[in-house]
Amino acid sequence: MKVWRHALSTMKALLLSASLFHVGCSWAMSNMTDNQMSSVDGEGMVFGLENFSFTMAPTSYIQLVGTPPSSAAAAAGWQRGDTYLYGLSITGTGAGTSWFGPGCSTSGAVGDLGCPLGTGTIKDFASVYNPFILRAFQYPGFDYQGNSVSPTVLELQGPTQSDPFRLSYWGEMQVNQGAPLSTTNVCGTSYSCFLQSQMIFEGKIIATDASGNALPSVVRLMQTTDTNSNDAASGYYLSLGMNVDLALSGDFRFSVAQNSDSPNALHVVPDFNDQEGIFIKNFNAYLPMGMLDYQNIVVSSAPAHDGNFSIELMQIPNVANVYNNFYCGTSLTSGGACATNADGSVANPNPLSHGFIQMGTPLSNGSVDMSTSGTSTSNGLFFQSPSGAVTNLGTVQINGLLIQHLKITTTGA
């Protein structure tokens, strides 16, 4: 860990401007002379991704392999599960095609979401004037003990302006692979059960707050700042930590229905229905997971060292400078006592630690739009049947989303 930290602190400034044409095909980069390099004083590396796309064949996959359950878990009904993600694609918007090629429909409510694969490249996925930035940077703030610090972090910061893109994949969830054929199998005469689905998103990895500010997606890596050796067992003590600011805006579709001529067979590309699915129109979300420098995501092995692990968003320490900054600070270095309203609520919540999720465009005053029709397909969350029948559940708005502590531990089941 110390070697990694020293490497960050001695990282020299470097500025590269790259235009990427179709991942896996070609990189176009400009040469820089020694004299040009000596005059560069920017921090980090920048990546301008123009005319960008990434596509996998519909039969190419990423597999997440499950393990057989323990005897106790099996007796309780648990079965092995495997997941396959096929045909991951990031392309331009437009009419597009299905997994089989031409033949999908973009008419009616579904629009571009009727075709999983977009056409062409994304002109400015990250313009050279608004690129991805990879840099070592020092942010002032409070450590886990509440002291003022400025540790070095390695961060990848996304653009604040880009052209929309279409992301899609189809997947399989398979249960009980490798189990013996049995008439009592929950899938009848099959060796295993499976569900095939597709996910389509069209939009940007950028969110917009209530004031109209663009919020980029950011990932940061750093050494955790808990220096109390008594906390070593918690996984916080001098560990590798991560912060993630997840920003996303656009339209979603998740569907499972297949046409009558679809193979409907395991590991065979399905022919999905063009209309059916769960849709979210005008989705806008910003989720800050972790705060510099006192709350990070850490990964730890289980105490039994049996292959299980925990992913934890560290709990907020009971230190005034820290919790006042977390709840009501106006910057990374403000940790004064929180002012409250008459009802006891925080008067000015810290915008850096509070996120939001919106499903559907809110009204101009920020409130939920109660006028959305039960059959609307232009805004909010709705279900659509294969025949085109629509049930709209309305718009959803969650503001002030705050994650104080979160821990997920695998159990081997």
N, C-alpha and C positions, 0 to 999 in steps of 0.2 A: 504494500500500500504506500509506504514511504517513497519507494522508487517512482511509483505512478504520480505521486503528488509533486515530487521534485521535477519530473518530466513536464508537468503542466506549468509549473512556475518558471521554467526556463524556455518555454516554447517561444520561438522567434516569430515576429510578424511576417505574414506572407499573404499576398493578395493574388488570386487567380480568377480570371473571368473565363467561364467555359460555356459553350453552347452545345447542348446534347441533342443529337439527332437519332431518335429511335434506339432505345437501350439495347445493347447487344449487337448493334450494327456499326455505329461509328461515333467517335468523339471528335469534336472540332475545337481545338484549343490554339490560342495565340502564343507564339514564342515571345520571351522577354529576355533582353540582353542583361548583362551584369550591371550596366549603368542604370537601366530601368529598374531592376530589382533593388538597387541601393537607394533609390529615391522613394520606394514604397514605405509608407508608415502606417498602413491599416493593420488591424488586429485580426488574425485568423484567415480563413479561406472562404471565398464566396463561390457559389455555384448557380449560374444562370441556366435554367433548363428551358430552352426554347425549341419549338417543334418537337415536343417530347411525347413518347408513348411507350407503354410496356405491355406486352401481350404474351400469354402462355397459350399453348394449344388447349382446346376444350377437354382433351384427354390427359393433359399433364397435371400433376397434382402434388399437393403438400399433405403428408399423412401424419396425423397425431395418433400414435399407437397406444392402446390401453393395455392393462395387465390383468391377468386372471384374478378374480377376487379371492380373498382368504376364505378358509372354510366357514368361518363364522359369518362373513359377509354373504357368501353364497347361500348359506342356510336362511339368511334373512331376505333372499330374493335378488341380491345384486348380481349383475352380469358384466362381463367384459364389454367395453365400448371402444369403438374406433371412429375417427373422424377424417374425412377426405375433403380437401378444398381444391376444386378443379378450375382451370382456365382463368386464373387471376388476370384481370385486364384493366389497364388505365389508358383511356383513349380520349379523343376529342368527342364533342357532342354532335348531334345530328341524327338523321334517320336510323342508321345503324343496321345490324343484322342480328339473327338469333344464333344460338350455338351451332346450328346446322348451316348457317349462311342466310341468304335472303329468305323472306317469307314471314317476318314478324310485322305486326301492325302498330303504328304510332297514332292511330286515330282515337278520337274520344278523350276520355279522362286520363288515360295512361300517358299520352304524349310520348316523349323520348324514352320513358321508362318501360315502354312496350318492347323495346329491343335491348337486350343486355350489352351487346357489343357496339360501341360507338364507331364512328368512321374518322380516319385520319389522325393527325397529331394535335396536340394542345399547343397553340402558338406561343403563349406566354404562361406556361405552368409556373415558372419563376423567372421573370424577366431579369436581364443583366442589371437593370436599374432597380429591381426589387427582388433580390435573389435569396436563396438559402445561405445562411451564414454559420460556419463552424469556427468557433473561436474559444480561446482561453480568456476568461474575463474575471475581474474581481468586483463583486457587489458588496457594499457595506451593509451590515445588518447585525442581528443578534444570534449568538450560538445557543446550543442546547442549555447552557448554564445561565443565559441572559446577558452575557458579556458582549460588548461591541467588537465585531470582527470584520475582516474583509478577506475571506479565503478565496483561493482560485478555483473556479469551476470551468468545466468543459461543456459548452452548450451548442446545440444545433437549433437555430432560430429560423422559422419559416417566413415566407413573404407576407406582407400585409395587403397585397393586391395581386390578383392572378386571374387568368381566364378559367371558366368552369371546365370541369372534366367529368368523364363517366367512369366509375369504378364498378366492376362486377365480378362475380364468381358464382359457380354452382357447387353445391356440396352434398355429401352423403354422411349420415350418421348411422353407423352399423353396430348392432348389439348382438353379443353372443357368438362372435366369430370363432370358429374352431370347435364349437360344442358338438357333441354327438347328435346325430339325427334321432329325433324322438317324437312320438305321437303326442306327447304332452308339451312340446315346445310351444311357446306362446304364439309363434308364427305358423302354426300348422305343420306342414310337411317340409318347411324350409329350414336350412341350417342356421339362418340368422334373420333378424329383422332389420330393415333399413328404411330411412326416410331421405328423400332427395328434395332439395330446395334450391332456390336461387336468390341472390341478393344483388340489388342494383342501387347505386347512389350516383346522383348527378349534382355537382356543386363544387365547393371549395374547402380547403383546410384552413379556413378563416371564419371567425365569428364577428358579429357586430353588437356592441353594447347599446344601452338605452340612449346614450348620447351620440350614437352614430360612429363611434371610434372602431376601427378595424383591430381585431385581436388575433395575433398569429399563433400557430402551434409551436411549442418550444419543448425541447428535451434537454435537461442538464444533468451532468454527472459530477460528483464531488465526494470528498471524504467527509463522513459524518462528524459532527462537532461535539459529540458526547465524549468527554475525556475522563469520565469517572470510571475507573477500572472495575468498580463494583457492579456496573451495568453491563459487563462483558457478556453475561449469559443472555441478555435481552437481544443481542444482535446489533444494538445501536453503537456500541463502543468502537470507535475508529474503524468503521465499516465503510464499504462503498455504497453511497446513497444516490438516489435519482429523484429529480422533480420532473413532472410532466404537466404542461398546460395544453390540454386538448381542445382545439377549436374546430368547429365544423358547421357548415351551413349549406342547405340545398334541399333536395327531395330524395326520399327513400322509397324502396319497394322490396318487400319480402314475399315470395310466393312459393307454393308447393304443387298446385294443380297442374296436371299434364294432359295433353291432347290425347284423343282416343288412339292415334297411331304411334304414340310414344312407346319405345321399347320397355320402359318401366322395369329395367333389369339392373342388378348391381354392377357398378363400374362401367355402365354404358350411358353415353350422353343422352339425357332426356329431351323431349320436345315439350317445353313448358307452354301452358296457355298464355296468350298475350294479355288477357284482361285481369285475371284473378290475383288477389294479393292483399296484404296490409300495406297501406300507403301513408306516408307522412309528407305533406306538402308544406313548404316554407319552414323547414327545420332549422333551428339556430341554437347552438349550444357552446358553452365555454366552461370547462371543468379544470380548475387548478388542483392538481394532486401533489401536495407538498409545498413547503415554503422555505426559502433560503433564510437562515442556515440551520433552522431548528426542527424542521419536519421533512423527512425524506422517505422514499420507498426503499426498503431493504429486503433482501432475499436471504433466508437462513435455512439451513438443513434442520430436519426434525431431531430432537434430542436422542432418539434411538438410532440415528444414522442408518435408517432402513430404506433410503431412497425418497422418502417423503420430504416436503419442504414447506416453508411459510413465505408468503408475500405480505409484507406489512407496511402500511402507511403509519409511521411513528406517531405515538400519542403526543399531544401538546404537553410539555412539562409545566409543572405548577410553579412557574417563575413569572413575577409581575411583568417584567419587560417583554417576555415572550407572549403571554396570553393577551396582554393589552395590545401588542402589535398585531396579533393574529385576528382579534375581534374588531379592533377599531383604529389600527394604525393607518395613516395616510401615505406611508412610504415604507421602505425596508428598514428605516432607522427610527421610525417614530414608535415609541412604546409608552407614551404617557397614559394616565388613568383615563378610562373610557367615560365619555359623557353619555348620559342616558336621557331618554324621553320620560314624560310623566308616567307612562305605563311600564317603565323599567327596561324597555328595549334600547339597544345601542343606537345612539343618535346618528353616528356616521360610520357604518360598517367599512372595514378595509376592503377596497375593491380588488386587491391583489389576491385575497384568500377566499373571496365569495364568488361562486359561479352561478350559472343559470342554464335552464333548458326551456326552449320554446318549441312547441309543435303547432305551427300555424302563426301567422303574423298577428301580433297584438294590436290593439287600437292605439291611436296617437298619444293617448295619455298613459300608455303602458299597461292597461287593464286587458283582461281576456275578452275576446270578441264573442258575445253571447248570441249574435245574430246569424251565425253560420247555419245554413240549412242542413237538415238531416240527410239530404241527398247531394250535398255539395261535393265537388271533386277538385276544387281550386284552392282549398285551404284546410289545414288541420289534419286530424287523424281519421282515416276512413277505411272500411273494408269493401272490397268489390268481388263479386262472384264471377265465375267463368263466363256467365251470360251477360255481365255488365251491370247487375243490380248493385246499388250502393247504399251503405249505411255509414253516415258520418257521425263520429262521436264528439265532434267539436274541436276546439283549440285547447291547448294545455300550456300553462306558464308556471315555471318554478323559479323563483328568484331568491338570491341569498343562500344558495346551496353551499354548505360548509362541511368539510370532512375533517373531523377532529381526530379520529383514530379508526383504522380499518385493518383487519388481519384475516387472511385466508390461508388455511392449512390443509394440505392434502392428507388423506388418510389411507390411501392404498386400496380403497374399495373399488 
